[in-house]
Amino acid sequence: MKKNILFLCTGNSCRSQMAEGWGRYLKGDQFNFYSAGTKKHGLNPRAVNVMAELDVDISHHSSKTTDELPDVKMDYVITVCSDAHESCPFFPGGKVVHKGFDDPPRLTKDMKNEEEILKVYRQVREEIKDFVLKIEKYLEL
């Protein structure tokens, strides 16, 4: 039976969405992937765009809180930001693993050049991809 993995972030708009997208794309045959936030900030269009550049479609995802997740046991909860790690809800039987990534919206909030902004999103996208490729190591499987 496939293990359930939840990527948890504050707003479930960017990093956790990219992680869920990479998980399903790269390791969907091995695990069930979900994402949620401690709050809902809406799906970030730049995250959608930079994932689509590599043929990973997350445009159908929606921003959701943990209360909106399907009623399944999460075997692993991976917090992708410190705020979510510090306020992570309790998941019975789920092992919490923290792997923080930079927050593209926060890093680019004062930037004007769209190509420079997308460069930041792409960098985080690649870091998340590398993490997902090696996820078994991080989960000690």
N, CA, C and O atoms as a GROMACS GRO file, in nm:
protein
  564
    1MET      N    1   0.083  -0.118   0.000
    1MET     CA    2   0.000   0.000   0.000
    1MET      C    3   0.088   0.125   0.000
    1MET      O    4   0.187   0.132   0.074
    2LYS      N    5   0.052   0.223  -0.083
    2LYS     CA    6   0.131   0.345  -0.092
    2LYS      C    7   0.114   0.431   0.033
    2LYS      O    8   0.005   0.442   0.088
    3LYS      N    9   0.225   0.490   0.076
    3LYS     CA   10   0.223   0.583   0.190
    3LYS      C   11   0.167   0.718   0.145
    3LYS      O   12   0.183   0.758   0.029
    4ASN      N   13   0.101   0.787   0.238
    4ASN     CA   14   0.046   0.920   0.212
    4ASN      C   15   0.142   1.025   0.265
    4ASN      O   16   0.186   1.019   0.380
    5ILE      N   17   0.175   1.122   0.180
    5ILE     CA   18   0.267   1.229   0.215
    5ILE      C   19   0.197   1.362   0.195
    5ILE      O   20   0.143   1.391   0.089
    6LEU      N   21   0.200   1.444   0.300
    6LEU     CA   22   0.142   1.578   0.296
    6LEU      C   23   0.253   1.682   0.300
    6LEU      O   24   0.340   1.677   0.387
    7PHE      N   25   0.250   1.775   0.206
    7PHE     CA   26   0.339   1.891   0.210
    7PHE      C   27   0.259   2.005   0.272
    7PHE      O   28   0.153   2.043   0.221
    8LEU      N   29   0.310   2.059   0.381
    8LEU     CA   30   0.238   2.162   0.456
    8LEU      C   31   0.316   2.293   0.454
    8LEU      O   32   0.437   2.295   0.480
    9CYS      N   33   0.247   2.401   0.424
    9CYS     CA   34   0.305   2.534   0.421
    9CYS      C   35   0.205   2.630   0.486
    9CYS      O   36   0.098   2.587   0.530
   10THR      N   37   0.240   2.755   0.493
   10THR     CA   38   0.149   2.851   0.555
   10THR      C   39   0.024   2.872   0.470
   10THR      O   40  -0.088   2.850   0.517
   11GLY      N   41   0.041   2.914   0.345
   11GLY     CA   42  -0.075   2.952   0.263
   11GLY      C   43  -0.116   2.855   0.156
   11GLY      O   44  -0.214   2.878   0.087
   12ASN      N   45  -0.042   2.744   0.139
   12ASN     CA   46  -0.071   2.646   0.034
   12ASN      C   47  -0.091   2.713  -0.101
   12ASN      O   48  -0.185   2.683  -0.174
   13SER      N   49   0.001   2.806  -0.132
   13SER     CA   50  -0.011   2.876  -0.259
   13SER      C   51   0.105   2.850  -0.354
   13SER      O   52   0.088   2.858  -0.475
   14CYS      N   53   0.224   2.819  -0.300
   14CYS     CA   54   0.342   2.813  -0.386
   14CYS      C   55   0.428   2.689  -0.357
   14CYS      O   56   0.423   2.592  -0.433
   15ARG      N   57   0.506   2.691  -0.249
   15ARG     CA   58   0.601   2.583  -0.223
   15ARG      C   59   0.535   2.447  -0.204
   15ARG      O   60   0.577   2.349  -0.265
   16SER      N   61   0.432   2.440  -0.122
   16SER     CA   62   0.366   2.311  -0.100
   16SER      C   63   0.295   2.263  -0.226
   16SER      O   64   0.286   2.143  -0.251
   17GLN      N   65   0.245   2.358  -0.306
   17GLN     CA   66   0.181   2.321  -0.433
   17GLN      C   67   0.284   2.265  -0.532
   17GLN      O   68   0.258   2.165  -0.599
   18MET      N   69   0.401   2.331  -0.540
   18MET     CA   70   0.506   2.280  -0.629
   18MET      C   71   0.552   2.142  -0.581
   18MET      O   72   0.576   2.053  -0.662
   19ALA      N   73   0.563   2.125  -0.450
   19ALA     CA   74   0.608   1.995  -0.396
   19ALA      C   75   0.507   1.885  -0.427
   19ALA      O   76   0.545   1.775  -0.466
   20GLU      N   77   0.378   1.915  -0.411
   20GLU     CA   78   0.277   1.816  -0.446
   20GLU      C   79   0.284   1.783  -0.596
   20GLU      O   80   0.276   1.666  -0.635
   21GLY      N   81   0.300   1.886  -0.677
   21GLY     CA   82   0.310   1.864  -0.822
   21GLY      C   83   0.430   1.777  -0.858
   21GLY      O   84   0.416   1.682  -0.935
   22TRP      N   85   0.546   1.808  -0.802
   22TRP     CA   86   0.665   1.727  -0.828
   22TRP      C   87   0.646   1.585  -0.775
   22TRP      O   88   0.685   1.488  -0.841
   23GLY      N   89   0.588   1.573  -0.656
   23GLY     CA   90   0.566   1.440  -0.599
   23GLY      C   91   0.482   1.353  -0.692
   23GLY      O   92   0.519   1.240  -0.722
   24ARG      N   93   0.371   1.406  -0.736
   24ARG     CA   94   0.283   1.329  -0.824
   24ARG      C   95   0.351   1.297  -0.957
   24ARG      O   96   0.336   1.187  -1.010
   25TYR      N   97   0.426   1.393  -1.009
   25TYR     CA   98   0.492   1.377  -1.139
   25TYR      C   99   0.608   1.277  -1.132
   25TYR      O  100   0.623   1.193  -1.221
   26LEU      N  101   0.689   1.287  -1.027
   26LEU     CA  102   0.811   1.206  -1.018
   26LEU      C  103   0.795   1.076  -0.941
   26LEU      O  104   0.862   0.977  -0.972
   27LYS      N  105   0.706   1.075  -0.841
   27LYS     CA  106   0.698   0.959  -0.753
   27LYS      C  107   0.555   0.915  -0.725
   27LYS      O  108   0.529   0.845  -0.627
   28GLY      N  109   0.463   0.955  -0.811
   28GLY     CA  110   0.322   0.922  -0.792
   28GLY      C  111   0.292   0.773  -0.795
   28GLY      O  112   0.190   0.729  -0.743
   29ASP      N  113   0.381   0.695  -0.854
   29ASP     CA  114   0.362   0.550  -0.856
   29ASP      C  115   0.404   0.486  -0.723
   29ASP      O  116   0.372   0.370  -0.698
   30GLN      N  117   0.475   0.562  -0.639
   30GLN     CA  118   0.524   0.509  -0.512
   30GLN      C  119   0.451   0.563  -0.390
   30GLN      O  120   0.440   0.495  -0.288
   31PHE      N  121   0.400   0.686  -0.399
   31PHE     CA  122   0.337   0.753  -0.286
   31PHE      C  123   0.212   0.828  -0.332
   31PHE      O  124   0.198   0.858  -0.450
   32ASN      N  125   0.123   0.858  -0.237
   32ASN     CA  126   0.010   0.948  -0.260
   32ASN      C  127   0.052   1.084  -0.202
   32ASN      O  128   0.091   1.091  -0.086
   33PHE      N  129   0.043   1.188  -0.281
   33PHE     CA  130   0.087   1.321  -0.237
   33PHE      C  131  -0.031   1.416  -0.222
   33PHE      O  132  -0.126   1.414  -0.300
   34TYR      N  133  -0.021   1.499  -0.119
   34TYR     CA  134  -0.121   1.601  -0.089
   34TYR      C  135  -0.048   1.728  -0.048
   34TYR      O  136   0.070   1.725  -0.014
   35SER      N  137  -0.119   1.840  -0.050
   35SER     CA  138  -0.064   1.963   0.005
   35SER      C  139  -0.177   2.039   0.073
   35SER      O  140  -0.295   2.026   0.038
   36ALA      N  141  -0.138   2.119   0.171
   36ALA     CA  142  -0.234   2.202   0.243
   36ALA      C  143  -0.156   2.313   0.312
   36ALA      O  144  -0.033   2.313   0.316
   37GLY      N  145  -0.231   2.407   0.367
   37GLY     CA  146  -0.172   2.517   0.441
   37GLY      C  147  -0.240   2.535   0.575
   37GLY      O  148  -0.349   2.483   0.598
   38THR      N  149  -0.175   2.609   0.662
   38THR     CA  150  -0.239   2.643   0.788
   38THR      C  151  -0.346   2.749   0.763
   38THR      O  152  -0.435   2.770   0.845
   39LYS      N  153  -0.334   2.817   0.646
   39LYS     CA  154  -0.433   2.914   0.597
   39LYS      C  155  -0.444   2.893   0.445
   39LYS      O  156  -0.367   2.816   0.388
   40LYS      N  157  -0.537   2.961   0.382
   40LYS     CA  158  -0.549   2.956   0.235
   40LYS      C  159  -0.512   3.092   0.178
   40LYS      O  160  -0.569   3.194   0.216
   41HIS      N  161  -0.416   3.092   0.086
   41HIS     CA  162  -0.378   3.217   0.020
   41HIS      C  163  -0.411   3.216  -0.128
   41HIS      O  164  -0.388   3.315  -0.197
   42GLY      N  165  -0.465   3.106  -0.180
   42GLY     CA  166  -0.493   3.095  -0.323
   42GLY      C  167  -0.372   3.044  -0.398
   42GLY      O  168  -0.258   3.063  -0.354
   43LEU      N  169  -0.394   2.980  -0.509
   43LEU     CA  170  -0.287   2.923  -0.590
   43LEU      C  171  -0.208   3.035  -0.658
   43LEU      O  172  -0.266   3.122  -0.723
   44ASN      N  173  -0.077   3.032  -0.643
   44ASN     CA  174   0.010   3.136  -0.697
   44ASN      C  175   0.030   3.114  -0.848
   44ASN      O  176   0.082   3.010  -0.888
   45PRO      N  177  -0.009   3.211  -0.931
   45PRO     CA  178   0.002   3.193  -1.076
   45PRO      C  179   0.146   3.177  -1.125
   45PRO      O  180   0.170   3.106  -1.223
   46ARG      N  181   0.242   3.240  -1.060
   46ARG     CA  182   0.382   3.223  -1.101
   46ARG      C  183   0.430   3.081  -1.073
   46ARG      O  184   0.507   3.025  -1.150
   47ALA      N  185   0.386   3.023  -0.963
   47ALA     CA  186   0.421   2.884  -0.934
   47ALA      C  187   0.364   2.792  -1.042
   47ALA      O  188   0.431   2.700  -1.089
   48VAL      N  189   0.241   2.818  -1.081
   48VAL     CA  190   0.177   2.740  -1.188
   48VAL      C  191   0.259   2.752  -1.317
   48VAL      O  192   0.285   2.653  -1.384
   49ASN      N  193   0.301   2.874  -1.349
   49ASN     CA  194   0.374   2.899  -1.474
   49ASN      C  195   0.511   2.831  -1.476
   49ASN      O  196   0.546   2.769  -1.576
   50VAL      N  197   0.588   2.842  -1.367
   50VAL     CA  198   0.722   2.783  -1.370
   50VAL      C  199   0.716   2.630  -1.366
   50VAL      O  200   0.806   2.564  -1.418
   51MET      N  201   0.612   2.574  -1.308
   51MET     CA  202   0.596   2.428  -1.311
   51MET      C  203   0.558   2.384  -1.453
   51MET      O  204   0.606   2.282  -1.501
   52ALA      N  205   0.471   2.460  -1.518
   52ALA     CA  206   0.428   2.427  -1.654
   52ALA      C  207   0.545   2.431  -1.752
   52ALA      O  208   0.544   2.361  -1.853
   53GLU      N  209   0.646   2.512  -1.723
   53GLU     CA  210   0.764   2.517  -1.810
   53GLU      C  211   0.830   2.379  -1.822
   53GLU      O  212   0.896   2.350  -1.922
   54LEU      N  213   0.812   2.295  -1.720
   54LEU     CA  214   0.871   2.161  -1.720
   54LEU      C  215   0.763   2.053  -1.730
   54LEU      O  216   0.784   1.938  -1.689
   55ASP      N  217   0.649   2.090  -1.786
   55ASP     CA  218   0.538   1.998  -1.813
   55ASP      C  219   0.475   1.937  -1.688
   55ASP      O  220   0.420   1.827  -1.693
   56VAL      N  221   0.482   2.009  -1.577
   56VAL     CA  222   0.413   1.966  -1.456
   56VAL      C  223   0.295   2.061  -1.437
   56VAL      O  224   0.313   2.179  -1.406
   57ASP      N  225   0.174   2.008  -1.456
   57ASP     CA  226   0.053   2.090  -1.452
   57ASP      C  227  -0.007   2.091  -1.312
   57ASP      O  228  -0.060   1.990  -1.265
   58ILE      N  229   0.003   2.206  -1.247
   58ILE     CA  230  -0.062   2.220  -1.115
   58ILE      C  231  -0.178   2.320  -1.124
   58ILE      O  232  -0.230   2.364  -1.021
   59SER      N  233  -0.216   2.355  -1.244
   59SER     CA  234  -0.322   2.456  -1.262
   59SER      C  235  -0.457   2.410  -1.206
   59SER      O  236  -0.542   2.493  -1.174
   60HIS      N  237  -0.476   2.280  -1.194
   60HIS     CA  238  -0.602   2.227  -1.140
   60HIS      C  239  -0.600   2.215  -0.988
   60HIS      O  240  -0.702   2.182  -0.927
   61HIS      N  241  -0.486   2.242  -0.926
   61HIS     CA  242  -0.477   2.238  -0.779
   61HIS      C  243  -0.558   2.354  -0.720
   61HIS      O  244  -0.585   2.453  -0.788
   62SER      N  245  -0.594   2.340  -0.594
   62SER     CA  246  -0.658   2.451  -0.524
   62SER      C  247  -0.593   2.467  -0.388
   62SER      O  248  -0.546   2.370  -0.328
   63SER      N  249  -0.591   2.589  -0.341
   63SER     CA  250  -0.536   2.619  -0.210
   63SER      C  251  -0.637   2.569  -0.106
   63SER      O  252  -0.756   2.599  -0.114
   64LYS      N  253  -0.586   2.493  -0.008
   64LYS     CA  254  -0.675   2.438   0.094
   64LYS      C  255  -0.606   2.433   0.230
   64LYS      O  256  -0.484   2.439   0.240
   65THR      N  257  -0.687   2.423   0.333
   65THR     CA  258  -0.635   2.406   0.468
   65THR      C  259  -0.636   2.257   0.501
   65THR      O  260  -0.691   2.176   0.427
   66THR      N  261  -0.576   2.223   0.613
   66THR     CA  262  -0.571   2.082   0.655
   66THR      C  263  -0.711   2.027   0.681
   66THR      O  264  -0.734   1.907   0.668
   67ASP      N  265  -0.804   2.114   0.716
   67ASP     CA  266  -0.943   2.070   0.740
   67ASP      C  267  -1.010   2.021   0.612
   67ASP      O  268  -1.110   1.949   0.618
   68GLU      N  269  -0.958   2.060   0.497
   68GLU     CA  270  -1.018   2.025   0.369
   68GLU      C  271  -0.953   1.904   0.302
   68GLU      O  272  -0.988   1.868   0.190
   69LEU      N  273  -0.858   1.843   0.370
   69LEU     CA  274  -0.792   1.725   0.314
   69LEU      C  275  -0.884   1.604   0.318
   69LEU      O  276  -0.976   1.599   0.400
   70PRO      N  277  -0.861   1.507   0.229
   70PRO     CA  278  -0.941   1.384   0.238
   70PRO      C  279  -0.916   1.314   0.371
   70PRO      O  280  -0.812   1.334   0.434
   71ASP      N  281  -1.008   1.236   0.412
   71ASP     CA  282  -0.999   1.167   0.541
   71ASP      C  283  -0.911   1.042   0.527
   71ASP      O  284  -0.960   0.929   0.528
   72VAL      N  285  -0.780   1.066   0.515
   72VAL     CA  286  -0.683   0.956   0.507
   72VAL      C  287  -0.574   0.982   0.610
   72VAL      O  288  -0.547   1.096   0.646
   73LYS      N  289  -0.513   0.875   0.656
   73LYS     CA  290  -0.402   0.888   0.750
   73LYS      C  291  -0.279   0.938   0.674
   73LYS      O  292  -0.240   0.879   0.574
   74MET      N  293  -0.220   1.046   0.722
   74MET     CA  294  -0.096   1.096   0.662
   74MET      C  295   0.020   1.026   0.731
   74MET      O  296   0.042   1.040   0.851
   75ASP      N  297   0.095   0.950   0.653
   75ASP     CA  298   0.210   0.879   0.708
   75ASP      C  299   0.326   0.974   0.735
   75ASP      O  300   0.401   0.957   0.831
   76TYR      N  301   0.338   1.075   0.650
   76TYR     CA  302   0.443   1.175   0.664
   76TYR      C  303   0.385   1.313   0.639
   76TYR      O  304   0.306   1.332   0.547
   77VAL      N  305   0.426   1.408   0.722
   77VAL     CA  306   0.389   1.548   0.703
   77VAL      C  307   0.521   1.623   0.686
   77VAL      O  308   0.602   1.629   0.779
   78ILE      N  309   0.541   1.680   0.570
   78ILE     CA  310   0.665   1.753   0.542
   78ILE      C  311   0.633   1.901   0.543
   78ILE      O  312   0.563   1.952   0.455
   79THR      N  313   0.686   1.971   0.642
   79THR     CA  314   0.666   2.115   0.650
   79THR      C  315   0.772   2.181   0.563
   79THR      O  316   0.891   2.154   0.578
   80VAL      N  317   0.728   2.268   0.473
   80VAL     CA  318   0.821   2.330   0.378
   80VAL      C  319   0.849   2.476   0.412
   80VAL      O  320   0.914   2.546   0.335
   81CYS      N  321   0.800   2.521   0.527
   81CYS     CA  322   0.834   2.654   0.577
   81CYS      C  323   0.833   2.651   0.729
   81CYS      O  324   0.764   2.569   0.790
   82SER      N  325   0.911   2.742   0.790
   82SER     CA  326   0.922   2.738   0.936
   82SER      C  327   0.792   2.773   1.006
   82SER      O  328   0.763   2.719   1.113
   83ASP      N  329   0.711   2.864   0.948
   83ASP     CA  330   0.584   2.898   1.011
   83ASP      C  331   0.495   2.774   1.025
   83ASP      O  332   0.436   2.750   1.130
   84ALA      N  333   0.486   2.696   0.919
   84ALA     CA  334   0.404   2.574   0.924
   84ALA      C  335   0.464   2.473   1.019
   84ALA      O  336   0.392   2.401   1.088
   85HIS      N  337   0.596   2.466   1.024
   85HIS     CA  338   0.662   2.371   1.114
   85HIS      C  339   0.629   2.404   1.260
   85HIS      O  340   0.602   2.316   1.341
   86GLU      N  341   0.633   2.534   1.291
   86GLU     CA  342   0.607   2.577   1.428
   86GLU      C  343   0.460   2.563   1.467
   86GLU      O  344   0.429   2.547   1.585
   87SER      N  345   0.370   2.568   1.370
   87SER     CA  346   0.227   2.559   1.402
   87SER      C  347   0.163   2.436   1.338
   87SER      O  348   0.043   2.435   1.310
   88CYS      N  349   0.242   2.332   1.316
   88CYS     CA  350   0.193   2.211   1.250
   88CYS      C  351   0.084   2.144   1.334
   88CYS      O  352   0.105   2.114   1.451
   89PRO      N  353  -0.033   2.122   1.273
   89PRO     CA  354  -0.138   2.052   1.346
   89PRO      C  355  -0.096   1.907   1.372
   89PRO      O  356  -0.004   1.856   1.309
   90PHE      N  357  -0.163   1.845   1.463
   90PHE     CA  358  -0.132   1.706   1.499
   90PHE      C  359  -0.195   1.612   1.397
   90PHE      O  360  -0.314   1.622   1.365
   91PHE      N  361  -0.115   1.520   1.346
   91PHE     CA  362  -0.162   1.416   1.256
   91PHE      C  363  -0.133   1.281   1.322
   91PHE      O  364  -0.018   1.238   1.325
   92PRO      N  365  -0.235   1.215   1.375
   92PRO     CA  366  -0.212   1.089   1.445
   92PRO      C  367  -0.135   0.989   1.360
   92PRO      O  368  -0.175   0.956   1.249
   93GLY      N  369  -0.024   0.941   1.413
   93GLY     CA  370   0.056   0.840   1.345
   93GLY      C  371   0.143   0.894   1.235
   93GLY      O  372   0.216   0.818   1.172
   94GLY      N  373   0.138   1.024   1.208
   94GLY     CA  374   0.218   1.083   1.101
   94GLY      C  375   0.351   1.135   1.154
   94GLY      O  376   0.356   1.203   1.256
   95LYS      N  377   0.456   1.103   1.084
   95LYS     CA  378   0.588   1.154   1.120
   95LYS      C  379   0.607   1.290   1.055
   95LYS      O  380   0.587   1.304   0.934
   96VAL      N  381   0.646   1.390   1.134
   96VAL     CA  382   0.668   1.525   1.082
   96VAL      C  383   0.816   1.541   1.048
   96VAL      O  384   0.904   1.514   1.130
   97VAL      N  385   0.841   1.586   0.925
   97VAL     CA  386   0.976   1.612   0.877
   97VAL      C  387   0.978   1.756   0.828
   97VAL      O  388   0.888   1.799   0.755
   98HIS      N  389   1.080   1.832   0.868
   98HIS     CA  390   1.089   1.970   0.822
   98HIS      C  391   1.198   1.983   0.716
   98HIS      O  392   1.311   1.939   0.735
   99LYS      N  393   1.160   2.044   0.603
   99LYS     CA  394   1.255   2.077   0.497
   99LYS      C  395   1.213   2.212   0.443
   99LYS      O  396   1.128   2.222   0.354
  100GLY      N  397   1.273   2.316   0.497
  100GLY     CA  398   1.235   2.451   0.458
  100GLY      C  399   1.290   2.493   0.323
  100GLY      O  400   1.402   2.457   0.286
  101PHE      N  401   1.211   2.568   0.251
  101PHE     CA  402   1.250   2.627   0.123
  101PHE      C  403   1.222   2.777   0.130
  101PHE      O  404   1.131   2.820   0.200
  102ASP      N  405   1.300   2.855   0.056
  102ASP     CA  406   1.275   3.000   0.048
  102ASP      C  407   1.136   3.025  -0.007
  102ASP      O  408   1.083   2.945  -0.084
  103ASP      N  409   1.076   3.136   0.034
  103ASP     CA  410   0.942   3.174  -0.009
  103ASP      C  411   0.951   3.272  -0.126
  103ASP      O  412   0.980   3.390  -0.106
  104PRO      N  413   0.926   3.224  -0.250
  104PRO     CA  414   0.938   3.314  -0.365
  104PRO      C  415   0.854   3.442  -0.356
  104PRO      O  416   0.906   3.549  -0.388
  105PRO      N  417   0.727   3.438  -0.314
  105PRO     CA  418   0.653   3.564  -0.305
  105PRO      C  419   0.717   3.664  -0.208
  105PRO      O  420   0.718   3.784  -0.235
  106ARG      N  421   0.768   3.615  -0.098
  106ARG     CA  422   0.831   3.705  -0.001
  106ARG      C  423   0.962   3.761  -0.057
  106ARG      O  424   0.990   3.880  -0.042
  107LEU      N  425   1.041   3.676  -0.122
  107LEU     CA  426   1.170   3.721  -0.176
  107LEU      C  427   1.154   3.820  -0.291
  107LEU      O  428   1.242   3.903  -0.314
  108THR      N  429   1.043   3.812  -0.362
  108THR     CA  430   1.026   3.895  -0.482
  108THR      C  431   0.929   4.011  -0.463
  108THR      O  432   0.899   4.082  -0.560
  109LYS      N  433   0.880   4.033  -0.344
  109LYS     CA  434   0.772   4.132  -0.325
  109LYS      C  435   0.810   4.273  -0.368
  109LYS      O  436   0.723   4.351  -0.407
  110ASP      N  437   0.939   4.309  -0.360
  110ASP     CA  438   0.980   4.443  -0.400
  110ASP      C  439   1.044   4.448  -0.538
  110ASP      O  440   1.093   4.552  -0.580
  111MET      N  441   1.045   4.335  -0.607
  111MET     CA  442   1.108   4.328  -0.739
  111MET      C  443   1.009   4.372  -0.847
  111MET      O  444   0.888   4.350  -0.834
  112LYS      N  445   1.061   4.433  -0.953
  112LYS     CA  446   0.976   4.481  -1.063
  112LYS      C  447   0.996   4.402  -1.192
  112LYS      O  448   0.903   4.388  -1.272
  113ASN      N  449   1.117   4.349  -1.213
  113ASN     CA  450   1.150   4.280  -1.336
  113ASN      C  451   1.095   4.137  -1.333
  113ASN      O  452   1.137   4.055  -1.252
  114GLU      N  453   1.001   4.109  -1.422
  114GLU     CA  454   0.932   3.979  -1.421
  114GLU      C  455   1.030   3.863  -1.442
  114GLU      O  456   1.014   3.757  -1.381
  115GLU      N  457   1.128   3.880  -1.528
  115GLU     CA  458   1.223   3.772  -1.552
  115GLU      C  459   1.307   3.743  -1.428
  115GLU      O  460   1.337   3.627  -1.399
  116GLU      N  461   1.343   3.846  -1.354
  116GLU     CA  462   1.418   3.827  -1.228
  116GLU      C  463   1.329   3.759  -1.123
  116GLU      O  464   1.376   3.675  -1.046
  117ILE      N  465   1.203   3.795  -1.121
  117ILE     CA  466   1.108   3.732  -1.028
  117ILE      C  467   1.097   3.583  -1.060
  117ILE      O  468   1.105   3.499  -0.970
  118LEU      N  469   1.078   3.552  -1.188
  118LEU     CA  470   1.064   3.411  -1.228
  118LEU      C  471   1.191   3.331  -1.202
  118LEU      O  472   1.184   3.211  -1.176
  119LYS      N  473   1.305   3.396  -1.207
  119LYS     CA  474   1.432   3.330  -1.176
  119LYS      C  475   1.431   3.276  -1.032
  119LYS      O  476   1.479   3.165  -1.005
  120VAL      N  477   1.376   3.354  -0.940
  120VAL     CA  478   1.364   3.312  -0.800
  120VAL      C  479   1.269   3.192  -0.789
  120VAL      O  480   1.300   3.095  -0.720
  121TYR      N  481   1.156   3.200  -0.856
  121TYR     CA  482   1.060   3.089  -0.854
  121TYR      C  483   1.121   2.962  -0.912
  121TYR      O  484   1.101   2.853  -0.860
  122ARG      N  485   1.197   2.978  -1.020
  122ARG     CA  486   1.261   2.862  -1.083
  122ARG      C  487   1.365   2.798  -0.992
  122ARG      O  488   1.378   2.676  -0.986
  123GLN      N  489   1.439   2.882  -0.920
  123GLN     CA  490   1.541   2.830  -0.828
  123GLN      C  491   1.475   2.744  -0.719
  123GLN      O  492   1.521   2.634  -0.690
  124VAL      N  493   1.368   2.794  -0.660
  124VAL     CA  494   1.297   2.718  -0.556
  124VAL      C  495   1.234   2.593  -0.616
  124VAL      O  496   1.235   2.487  -0.554
  125ARG      N  497   1.178   2.604  -0.737
  125ARG     CA  498   1.122   2.488  -0.806
  125ARG      C  499   1.225   2.377  -0.818
  125ARG      O  500   1.195   2.261  -0.792
  126GLU      N  501   1.347   2.413  -0.857
  126GLU     CA  502   1.453   2.313  -0.874
  126GLU      C  503   1.496   2.253  -0.740
  126GLU      O  504   1.526   2.134  -0.733
  127GLU      N  505   1.501   2.334  -0.635
  127GLU     CA  506   1.535   2.283  -0.501
  127GLU      C  507   1.430   2.183  -0.454
  127GLU      O  508   1.463   2.080  -0.395
  128ILE      N  509   1.305   2.213  -0.479
  128ILE     CA  510   1.196   2.122  -0.439
  128ILE      C  511   1.204   1.994  -0.522
  128ILE      O  512   1.185   1.885  -0.468
  129LYS      N  513   1.231   2.006  -0.650
  129LYS     CA  514   1.245   1.888  -0.735
  129LYS      C  515   1.356   1.797  -0.682
  129LYS      O  516   1.336   1.676  -0.671
  130ASP      N  517   1.471   1.854  -0.650
  130ASP     CA  518   1.582   1.775  -0.597
  130ASP      C  519   1.544   1.704  -0.467
  130ASP      O  520   1.580   1.589  -0.445
  131PHE      N  521   1.469   1.774  -0.383
  131PHE     CA  522   1.423   1.714  -0.258
  131PHE      C  523   1.332   1.594  -0.286
  131PHE      O  524   1.349   1.487  -0.229
  132VAL      N  525   1.235   1.613  -0.375
  132VAL     CA  526   1.140   1.506  -0.405
  132VAL      C  527   1.212   1.385  -0.467
  132VAL      O  528   1.177   1.271  -0.437
  133LEU      N  529   1.310   1.411  -0.552
  133LEU     CA  530   1.385   1.300  -0.611
  133LEU      C  531   1.453   1.214  -0.506
  133LEU      O  532   1.473   1.094  -0.527
  134LYS      N  533   1.490   1.274  -0.393
  134LYS     CA  534   1.561   1.203  -0.285
  134LYS      C  535   1.474   1.184  -0.162
  134LYS      O  536   1.526   1.166  -0.052
  135ILE      N  537   1.343   1.189  -0.178
  135ILE     CA  538   1.252   1.192  -0.064
  135ILE      C  539   1.266   1.071   0.028
  135ILE      O  540   1.248   1.083   0.149
  136GLU      N  541   1.297   0.955  -0.028
  136GLU     CA  542   1.311   0.835   0.055
  136GLU      C  543   1.421   0.855   0.159
  136GLU      O  544   1.408   0.810   0.273
  137LYS      N  545   1.528   0.921   0.121
  137LYS     CA  546   1.639   0.948   0.213
  137LYS      C  547   1.592   1.034   0.330
  137LYS      O  548   1.624   1.007   0.445
  138TYR      N  549   1.517   1.140   0.298
  138TYR     CA  550   1.469   1.231   0.401
  138TYR      C  551   1.368   1.166   0.494
  138TYR      O  552   1.358   1.201   0.612
  139LEU      N  553   1.291   1.072   0.441
  139LEU     CA  554   1.191   1.003   0.521
  139LEU      C  555   1.247   0.878   0.588
  139LEU      O  556   1.177   0.808   0.661
  140GLU      N  557   1.374   0.852   0.562
  140GLU     CA  558   1.444   0.735   0.618
  140GLU      C  559   1.374   0.605   0.582
  140GLU      O  560   1.351   0.520   0.667
  141LEU      N  561   1.342   0.592   0.453
  141LEU     CA  562   1.276   0.470   0.404
  141LEU      C  563   1.378   0.375   0.346
  141LEU      O  564   1.343   0.266   0.300
   0.00000   0.00000   0.00000
